[in-house]
Amino acid sequence: MTARRTGTALAAVGTLLSLAGGALYVLPGPGLPFLATGAALLIAGLLVLAVTRRN
């Protein structure tokens, strides 16, 4: 798996987890762990994409 695909996959999963965590945070449920994990994966994916774009 190339670094570009890894970054895309991380960003996609991070986006979905962030959206689910945001919905669970607003609704009664344990949304904060999903929101924090999703945001971390999204940022990591975007950083990987930025680094691979430079090279």
Sine and cosine of phi, psi and omega as CSV:
sin_phi,cos_phi,sin_psi,cos_psi,sin_omega,cos_omega
0.00,0.00,0.77,-0.63,-0.03,-1.00
-0.97,0.24,0.27,-0.96,-0.01,-1.00
-0.91,0.41,-0.56,0.83,0.01,-1.00
-0.91,0.41,-0.67,0.75,0.04,-1.00
-0.93,0.37,-0.59,0.81,0.04,-1.00
-0.89,0.45,-0.70,0.71,0.03,-1.00
-0.89,0.45,-0.64,0.77,0.03,-1.00
-0.91,0.41,-0.68,0.73,0.01,-1.00
-0.90,0.43,-0.69,0.73,0.03,-1.00
-0.88,0.48,-0.68,0.73,-0.01,-1.00
-0.92,0.39,-0.62,0.78,0.00,-1.00
-0.92,0.39,-0.72,0.69,0.01,-1.00
-0.91,0.40,-0.62,0.78,0.04,-1.00
-0.89,0.46,-0.62,0.78,0.03,-1.00
-0.91,0.42,-0.72,0.69,0.00,-1.00
-0.90,0.44,-0.68,0.73,0.03,-1.00
-0.91,0.41,-0.60,0.80,0.03,-1.00
-0.91,0.41,-0.66,0.75,0.03,-1.00
-0.91,0.41,-0.69,0.72,0.03,-1.00
-0.91,0.41,-0.66,0.75,0.03,-1.00
-0.91,0.42,-0.62,0.79,0.06,-1.00
-0.91,0.42,-0.65,0.76,0.04,-1.00
-0.92,0.39,-0.67,0.74,0.02,-1.00
-0.94,0.35,-0.48,0.88,0.02,-1.00
-0.94,0.34,-0.63,0.77,0.01,-1.00
-0.96,0.29,-0.71,0.70,0.06,-1.00
-0.99,0.17,0.31,-0.95,0.03,-1.00
-0.93,0.36,0.92,-0.40,-0.01,-1.00
0.11,-0.99,0.18,-0.98,-0.02,-1.00
-0.99,0.12,0.97,0.23,-0.11,-0.99
-1.00,0.01,-0.37,0.93,-0.09,-1.00
-0.89,0.46,-0.68,0.74,0.04,-1.00
-0.89,0.46,-0.63,0.78,0.04,-1.00
-0.92,0.38,-0.64,0.77,0.01,-1.00
-0.91,0.42,-0.69,0.72,0.00,-1.00
-0.93,0.38,-0.68,0.74,0.02,-1.00
-0.91,0.40,-0.67,0.74,0.02,-1.00
-0.90,0.44,-0.66,0.75,0.02,-1.00
-0.91,0.41,-0.64,0.77,0.02,-1.00
-0.91,0.42,-0.68,0.73,0.03,-1.00
-0.92,0.39,-0.62,0.78,0.03,-1.00
-0.90,0.44,-0.71,0.71,0.01,-1.00
-0.91,0.42,-0.68,0.74,0.02,-1.00
-0.89,0.46,-0.68,0.74,0.03,-1.00
-0.90,0.44,-0.67,0.74,0.02,-1.00
-0.92,0.38,-0.58,0.81,0.06,-1.00
-0.92,0.40,-0.66,0.75,0.05,-1.00
-0.89,0.46,-0.67,0.74,0.03,-1.00
-0.90,0.43,-0.62,0.78,0.01,-1.00
-0.92,0.40,-0.65,0.76,-0.01,-1.00
-0.93,0.37,-0.67,0.75,-0.01,-1.00
-0.95,0.32,-0.43,0.90,0.03,-1.00
-0.95,0.32,-0.54,0.84,0.00,-1.00
-0.94,0.35,-0.60,0.80,-0.07,-1.00
-0.98,0.19,0.00,0.00,0.00,0.00
